[in-house]
Amino acid sequence: MGDLREPDELELAALMCSKLCHDVIGPIGAIGNGFELIDDLGGDPDPEALSHVRRNADKASRRIQYARLAFGAMGAAGDQFPVDEARRLTVQFFEDEKQTVVWEPTGQALPKDEVRLLVNLVAIAAAAIPRGGEVTVNIEADGERTGFRLVAAGPRGSVVPAAPSALFAGEAPPEGRIDAYNVQVYYATRLAKAVDMRLSFVPGEGQTELHAVPLPAETDASEETPGD
């Protein structure tokens, strides 16, 4: 892999907007198709068409709520965010996807950027099993900090994306640049750096693991005992 050219802040904002539009355009377009079908039927509220509109409106709402959590400003007051609320919104996001998220309630609250990192890692793990499967989320104590371990298990033969392996290592992705398809991985690396965590992406046979491990605290030189 080559050296990574990181996007500037304006480029990153544009890429994140592109990703958000990509995620919600499907269900929003389907809502429009449903209303067109109703119009074709003379405006009668056909039950099947209404069900189609309602289902996709709910899907669009869940995707926007997840995007606000993963990329936007979190609504809870203070510096902490309830992990179980993040769990609820993330599990809802994947309700009708090929991947299932297994994430037990914890009753914890964590710093907002750590929660934001975690929910992005869930999506990255899900992308590692595009044919479907299960993403298991583990929140583990690491001294006074908290680390994350995600396991994505899917059918053999799934195509494991190479972007996380490269970007987690600080290298350029296989595409050679950051684009709307791999920007979520890059964004996760920025979040990890902000919260002093190290990311690793370990593909395996039918199973891939993602780890976010707190970096050791740096020793303050002023606190070291001077030598004789």
Secondary structure as GFF3:
##gff-version 3
##sequence-region A 1 228
A	DSSP	alpha_helix	9	40	.	.	.	ID=ss1
A	DSSP	alpha_helix	47	71	.	.	.	ID=ss2
A	DSSP	beta_strand	80	82	.	.	.	ID=ss3
A	DSSP	alpha_helix	83	93	.	.	.	ID=ss4
A	DSSP	beta_strand	99	102	.	.	.	ID=ss5
A	DSSP	beta_strand	109	111	.	.	.	ID=ss6
A	DSSP	alpha_helix	112	127	.	.	.	ID=ss7
A	DSSP	beta_strand	133	142	.	.	.	ID=ss8
A	DSSP	beta_strand	145	153	.	.	.	ID=ss9
A	DSSP	alpha_helix	163	168	.	.	.	ID=ss10
A	DSSP	alpha_helix	183	194	.	.	.	ID=ss11
A	DSSP	beta_strand	197	203	.	.	.	ID=ss12
A	DSSP	beta_strand	207	214	.	.	.	ID=ss13
A	DSSP	three_ten_helix	221	223	.	.	.	ID=ss14
###
